[in-house]
Amino acid sequence: MKITKKNGNITLYDDEKVIRSILRANAEVPEEQIGENEAAAIADLVFARLTLQNEVITTQNVRDCLCAILRERHLPLTAQRYLAYKK
């Protein structure tokens, strides 16, 4: 899956980047600790949901989808930290 970045460059979806971002945000939230396996499962869900869309995927789409999944998995503080980290 290809992703259009903010600067217009197109790259391939890299779930390792998504996993690292999840773990980095989650490290600052001791009450919602998750492991690398759960972070990888979340990244897989992001990929699965985004591939269902018939449009150009942007970094904004990845961010929005990831935050929605984090909230669905009852990790709202991690979602907040992720958003703060990405700004």
One Martini backbone bead per residue (centre of mass of N, CA, C, O) as a GRO file, in nm:
protein
   87
    1MET     BB    1   0.098   0.035   0.022
    2LYS     BB    2   0.041   0.370  -0.045
    3ILE     BB    3   0.178   0.689   0.073
    4THR     BB    4   0.097   1.023   0.129
    5LYS     BB    5   0.273   1.279   0.212
    6LYS     BB    6   0.283   1.604   0.302
    7ASN     BB    7   0.513   1.665   0.068
    8GLY     BB    8   0.411   1.433  -0.169
    9ASN     BB    9   0.536   1.188  -0.110
   10ILE     BB   10   0.585   0.841  -0.192
   11THR     BB   11   0.516   0.554   0.011
   12LEU     BB   12   0.541   0.283   0.198
   13TYR     BB   13   0.401   0.097   0.412
   14ASP     BB   14   0.516   0.096   0.768
   15ASP     BB   15   0.464  -0.091   1.044
   16GLU     BB   16   0.716  -0.021   1.213
   17LYS     BB   17   0.648   0.278   1.249
   18VAL     BB   18   0.379   0.233   1.389
   19ILE     BB   19   0.482   0.067   1.625
   20ARG     BB   20   0.681   0.277   1.737
   21SER     BB   21   0.466   0.497   1.787
   22ILE     BB   22   0.297   0.342   1.986
   23LEU     BB   23   0.521   0.278   2.195
   24ARG     BB   24   0.604   0.571   2.250
   25ALA     BB   25   0.329   0.667   2.354
   26ASN     BB   26   0.285   0.435   2.570
   27ALA     BB   27   0.537   0.495   2.755
   28GLU     BB   28   0.370   0.762   2.877
   29VAL     BB   29   0.142   0.529   2.980
   30PRO     BB   30   0.124   0.335   3.253
   31GLU     BB   31  -0.202   0.259   3.252
   32GLU     BB   32  -0.155   0.141   2.919
   33GLN     BB   33   0.009  -0.111   2.881
   34ILE     BB   34   0.188  -0.247   2.604
   35GLY     BB   35   0.298  -0.457   2.364
   36GLU     BB   36   0.436  -0.552   2.072
   37ASN     BB   37   0.206  -0.739   1.982
   38GLU     BB   38  -0.024  -0.530   2.006
   39ALA     BB   39   0.099  -0.318   1.822
   40ALA     BB   40   0.101  -0.505   1.572
   41ALA     BB   41  -0.206  -0.553   1.566
   42ILE     BB   42  -0.279  -0.257   1.521
   43ALA     BB   43  -0.120  -0.218   1.257
   44ASP     BB   44  -0.284  -0.433   1.103
   45LEU     BB   45  -0.556  -0.286   1.125
   46VAL     BB   46  -0.478  -0.036   0.975
   47PHE     BB   47  -0.411  -0.173   0.710
   48ALA     BB   48  -0.685  -0.311   0.664
   49ARG     BB   49  -0.862  -0.054   0.659
   50LEU     BB   50  -0.707   0.105   0.434
   51THR     BB   51  -0.743  -0.113   0.200
   52LEU     BB   52  -1.062  -0.056   0.173
   53GLN     BB   53  -0.986   0.193   0.037
   54ASN     BB   54  -1.057   0.397  -0.271
   55GLU     BB   55  -0.781   0.568  -0.208
   56VAL     BB   56  -0.566   0.789  -0.117
   57ILE     BB   57  -0.317   0.757   0.113
   58THR     BB   58  -0.250   0.922   0.413
   59THR     BB   59  -0.112   1.022   0.702
   60GLN     BB   60  -0.386   1.112   0.812
   61ASN     BB   61  -0.529   0.840   0.783
   62VAL     BB   62  -0.344   0.686   0.972
   63ARG     BB   63  -0.388   0.857   1.224
   64ASP     BB   64  -0.697   0.829   1.246
   65CYS     BB   65  -0.709   0.520   1.253
   66LEU     BB   66  -0.527   0.472   1.496
   67CYS     BB   67  -0.694   0.633   1.702
   68ALA     BB   68  -0.952   0.469   1.675
   69ILE     BB   69  -0.830   0.198   1.764
   70LEU     BB   70  -0.728   0.283   2.040
   71ARG     BB   71  -1.010   0.354   2.149
   72GLU     BB   72  -1.142   0.074   2.100
   73ARG     BB   73  -0.902  -0.049   2.301
   74HIS     BB   74  -0.886   0.135   2.554
   75LEU     BB   75  -0.651   0.386   2.454
   76PRO     BB   76  -0.680   0.712   2.497
   77LEU     BB   77  -0.400   0.810   2.604
   78THR     BB   78  -0.235   0.705   2.369
   79ALA     BB   79  -0.378   0.872   2.155
   80GLN     BB   80  -0.300   1.147   2.272
   81ARG     BB   81   0.009   1.106   2.258
   82TYR     BB   82   0.023   1.058   1.958
   83LEU     BB   83  -0.086   1.334   1.870
   84ALA     BB   84   0.130   1.501   2.016
   85TYR     BB   85   0.372   1.370   1.867
   86LYS     BB   86   0.266   1.451   1.564
   87LYS     BB   87   0.279   1.783   1.614
   0.00000   0.00000   0.00000
